[in-house]
Amino acid sequence: MDASEREQYRAAIQGDREAFEMIIRTNSRALFAIAYGILQDRGEAEDVVHWQPLRDTGHMTFCENADLFPILAKG
């Protein structure tokens, strides 16, 4: 991981929505592979990788450690 990637992850952890979305887009294939490996269902794996719209509509209300990763906090 180079310095710019580390900075992007830091920004995402601190609540930078654009940085967070870029990380998801950049890693979506790997995230899908991991989700599919666990779930063994293509549709469910796709849902897991594409959960961001749920947060936007207010349906994603969980994040026990929102202070550690504010982008996941409902808001």
C-alpha positions in Angstrom: 0.0 0.0 0.0 1.5 3.3 -1.0 1.2 6.7 0.8 -1.8 7.9 -1.3 -3.8 4.7 -0.5 -3.1 5.0 3.2 -4.3 8.6 3.0 -7.4 7.5 1.3 -8.1 4.9 3.9 -7.5 7.5 6.7 -9.9 9.9 5.0 -12.6 7.2 4.7 -12.1 6.2 8.4 -12.6 9.9 9.4 -15.9 10.1 7.5 -14.9 11.2 3.9 -17.7 9.7 1.9 -15.9 10.2 -1.5 -12.8 8.4 -0.2 -15.0 5.5 1.2 -16.9 5.1 -2.1 -13.6 5.1 -4.1 -12.2 2.3 -1.9 -15.4 0.3 -2.5 -15.3 0.9 -6.2 -11.6 0.1 -6.4 -12.0 -3.2 -4.5 -15.5 -4.3 -5.5 -14.3 -7.4 -7.4 -12.2 -8.6 -4.5 -15.1 -7.8 -2.1 -17.5 -9.7 -4.3 -15.1 -12.7 -4.4 -14.9 -12.7 -0.6 -18.6 -12.3 -0.1 -19.4 -15.0 -2.6 -16.9 -17.4 -1.0 -18.7 -16.9 2.3 -22.3 -16.8 1.2 -22.2 -19.1 -1.9 -25.0 -17.0 -3.4 -24.3 -14.6 -6.2 -27.3 -12.3 -5.5 -26.5 -12.1 -1.8 -22.9 -11.4 -2.5 -23.8 -8.6 -4.9 -26.1 -7.1 -2.2 -23.3 -7.2 0.3 -20.9 -5.4 -2.1 -23.5 -2.8 -3.1 -24.9 -1.9 0.4 -24.1 1.8 0.1 -27.5 2.8 -1.3 -29.2 1.3 1.7 -27.2 3.7 3.9 -28.3 6.6 1.7 -32.0 5.8 2.2 -31.6 5.4 6.0 -32.3 1.7 6.1 -28.8 0.9 7.3 -28.9 1.7 11.0 -26.2 -0.5 12.5 -22.7 0.4 13.5 -21.8 -0.3 17.0 -18.4 1.5 16.6 -19.5 4.6 14.7 -17.0 6.6 16.5 -14.3 4.4 14.9 -15.7 4.6 11.4 -18.1 7.5 11.1 -19.0 6.8 7.5 -21.0 3.8 8.6 -23.0 5.8 11.2 -26.5 6.6 10.3 -26.8 10.3 9.5 
